[in-house]
């Protein structure tokens, strides 16, 4: 359902919610944001709860850093935590380390909501149409996205070639020395591939400063405005209750 | 920049006394070349690897020197306008180009976006773009349902068709293609052929290719460049391939199989009156009652293009039993593979793009752990599709020395490396970094290092002829014959059925995650139904094999 909305109003709403998570130092508010986004992703968007948990791992690890710092180095971090707790809309009811942890996860949840419900092609086209994103940058991004799987496949071939020289099958996870030795050949591959793609794009008429059609860019409709307003009202309601 | 209108009867493209010299090079990469492509004409440009064919195309729309720095002498024009009159991007309404590795130059996230890209850049109205994208998809054989699919999820063959559709959608008067069939799957190559023939002279075509059998009948004219970057021959295909066959063969360029057969038939006084462009035409031209006289000639032609018999019952080198093969970190792509390779045997592994041929090759060499089943035999060596992936040293000579027998002294290894340099025509390149070599040179170096490593009793070659000219391909065929003679087993992964026949007595065909057939390469590749089902192109000599079966069975 959320995928049907125009990416730019959705991006604006998500940024407002993230800003609120950053400014409001209150565990209840952060929990409300997490619960609301989890509900939207799992119940409305039918995303796997496991996927949501996996996506939150880096944010949780980041938040856990705050938590462990506040527990293990309470005295050293007391000043910073006090400052955070005294921030705008702050509430000192819950340990600041926990609030910081929840804040990292809440920001991550809102980001995941946007990423999982937005077509990247639609977003980039909307940015080209409404935010003057240069088509050179936009299509370079697309080409880079197509390069990623090819880079992975190249890395695998190089690992197999190295394994052939040593006479042993490659390990599932490459060690640090092996990883470092992959950098130069992969960089050479990426540079050559990028050069070829750039020439191909230029040959097909990509140039800056000329009028250009953008086919299939998402159109802003009335419902986008209505939903955006509803999301902001919902945020105000959550803030009032928190 | 201002542009004068083109002259009404101007050529579609013209090079007059053109030379191209890249920075820090002592000699011209091209030229001087004078060449004209007339409106509605279809021209095939042939030449050995590195003779400057692609540079000539790049000069036409100003890629050289506009994007790639070089000094360009002489005059280059498109439709009567100087190439320098516009930026390279300014020619997209007049010239479309299908690049080598077209599937690696995509820049749209979805199929529809990719095909629409050039039209968007020209600010064509959206409804018109939608109409042209629909038409181009139909011409390229892409189903409408594919329009919204992400390009990253397509197979290699599908990406090639998308690249073809993207150039068709441009609807321009001049179409350039750089080795279109070298990387195109047979279905895509057939679509390209239909597109050329279906253009009804509305546009001109200039095509560079090394594999000429599939397309040669489509062209009005053939232009041949020599290794020095100059035009060596220019004429109609029929007249040129008959009249200049021996000169052209000496240049090391790929020639149609029909031209060789025609030369053999001419020597025997049996040549058809009209010079043939396909093997079928040459055979049809053999007069009534002359089959018996022609049979030895056809037999010699076929023998030259099929692998000689070797020790058929050498001891097994490697065996896969009920193997389940999967790429690194990937899900299984092949199931239930039972395959044994013996000493002195060369086996072609054939299949369409994405069939799992490379995974099977790496599993045979013991480089990939099997997800199921058993593998017996020592580890093998493998030459990968991208030769760069094999290089570990800082110079060509170090790369070769590193590959020699480790039991030798450093001096002996270097000496052996120097011998290999000469044997693989890499003289003068010893101090260059392997990444600085041309594609053909890189492939030769990769094969040389593999051949030098004596410890492998099994060698797997993954698409060893990609990017090579006729001489390079002959080198690879000789390498395989040499390896067989030294008692090694060789597996050749290829989609070039002509080369498979030339190099291997035995073939296995992979379809749908399983081994569909295993047997005599000649027998399997003479079966049109099997070839079609496997998504392969029939070998150029297939009509000669059928002819022999009918007129002179063994």
Interface residues (C-beta under 8 A of the other chain):
Chain A: X120 X121 X124 X135 X139 X140 X142 X143 X145 X146 X149 X150 X154 X156 X157 X158 X159 X160 X161 X162 X163 X164 X165 X167 X169 X170 X172 X185 X188 X189 X193 X196 X197 X198 X199 X200 X201 X202 X203 X204 X205 X206 X207 X210 X211 X212 X213 X214 X215 X216
Chain B: X61 X63 X67 X68 X87 X88 X89 X90 X91 X92 X93 X95 X97 X99 X101 X104 X105 X106 X107 X108 X109 X110 X112 X113 X116 X117 X118 X119 X120 X121 X122 X123 X124 X125 X126 X129 X130 X151 X152 X166 X170 X327 X328 X329 X362 X365 X366 X367 X368 X369 X379 X381 X382 X384 X385 X386 X388 X389 X390 X391 X392 X435 X455
